[in-house]
Amino acid sequence: METRECIKTRRSIRRFTDQDVPDELLTEILEAARWAPSWANTQCWEIIVVRDSETKQKLAELCGTNNPATKGVAAAPVVLVLCGRKGVSGYKQGKLESVKGDWCMFDLGIAAQNICLAAHDLGLGTVHVGLIDNEGIDKLFDLPPGVESYELIPIGYPAKEGKAPPRKELSEFVHWEKFGNKQKPN
């Protein structure tokens, strides 16, 4: 699939068939995360692959109240738990280099999007699940100090096709040369 088509046609999928995700496809998806860019190539991500039904059910219970992805977390053949090492991305020799703070979440977002686009390209569906009990998940997986969970990504074959949500027009958020100038120069 062409990259721009993949970006434009990827949808958040919260319902999956019970068809398993083959290891070969899962490896391709994890490779996409591996090749994501990160601050100074720090690659601060740690990914836990969950296939066990009981563990997926516990993860679903750790989703936020009224989270529309809860059932998908429990039912998906695979759930990835995206974790990050704090104090690495945005730092040089242990000193924070960015006034915006730790870049861990930014780098994980890039890796997560690579995961979702690769899965879509392979005919699979995903959804970013960030409304979660992070502390509960950290305890569930006995994460070491300095490593925290950030999001879940259930992966599976879509039970139905998602529809494109409305998108803002470029003219609503693109500024030319300075903020507020929405007229494209000739």
CORNOR-V539068 format. One record per residue. N is the residue number from 1. NEAR is the number of other C-alpha atoms within 12 Angstrom. Layout:
[[N/NEAR] [N/NEAR]]
This chain:
[[1/16] [2/12] [3/14] [4/11] [5/13] [6/22] [7/21] [8/20] [9/24] [10/33] [11/29] [12/35] [13/38] [14/34] [15/31] [16/33] [17/22] [18/18] [19/17] [20/21] [21/30] [22/20] [23/14] [24/13] [25/24] [26/31] [27/18] [28/24] [29/38] [30/32] [31/21] [32/25] [33/32] [34/27] [35/23] [36/29] [37/25] [38/28] [39/27] [40/18] [41/19] [42/26] [43/31] [44/38] [45/41] [46/31] [47/32] [48/31] [49/27] [50/30] [51/27] [52/19] [53/18] [54/17] [55/26] [56/34] [57/25] [58/25] [59/44] [60/35] [61/26] [62/32] [63/32] [64/23] [65/14] [66/13] [67/21] [68/22] [69/35] [70/33] [71/29] [72/38] [73/46] [74/35] [75/35] [76/42] [77/37] [78/41] [79/44] [80/40] [81/41] [82/42] [83/38] [84/37] [85/29] [86/30] [87/28] [88/30] [89/32] [90/29] [91/25] [92/16] [93/11] [94/12] [95/14] [96/19] [97/18] [98/16] [99/10] [100/13] [101/17] [102/27] [103/31] [104/39] [105/32] [106/25] [107/35] [108/41] [109/30] [110/27] [111/38] [112/44] [113/33] [114/31] [115/42] [116/41] [117/39] [118/34] [119/42] [120/37] [121/28] [122/27] [123/29] [124/42] [125/40] [126/43] [127/41] [128/39] [129/37] [130/31] [131/26] [132/31] [133/25] [134/29] [135/21] [136/21] [137/33] [138/26] [139/18] [140/24] [141/25] [142/17] [143/23] [144/16] [145/15] [146/18] [147/29] [148/33] [149/41] [150/38] [151/39] [152/44] [153/52] [154/46] [155/52] [156/40] [157/32] [158/32] [159/22] [160/17] [161/21] [162/21] [163/12] [164/13] [165/11] [166/7] [167/10] [168/9] [169/9] [170/12] [171/14] [172/14] [173/14] [174/16] [175/15] [176/16] [177/11] [178/11] [179/11] [180/13] [181/14] [182/16] [183/16] [184/13] [185/9] [186/4]]
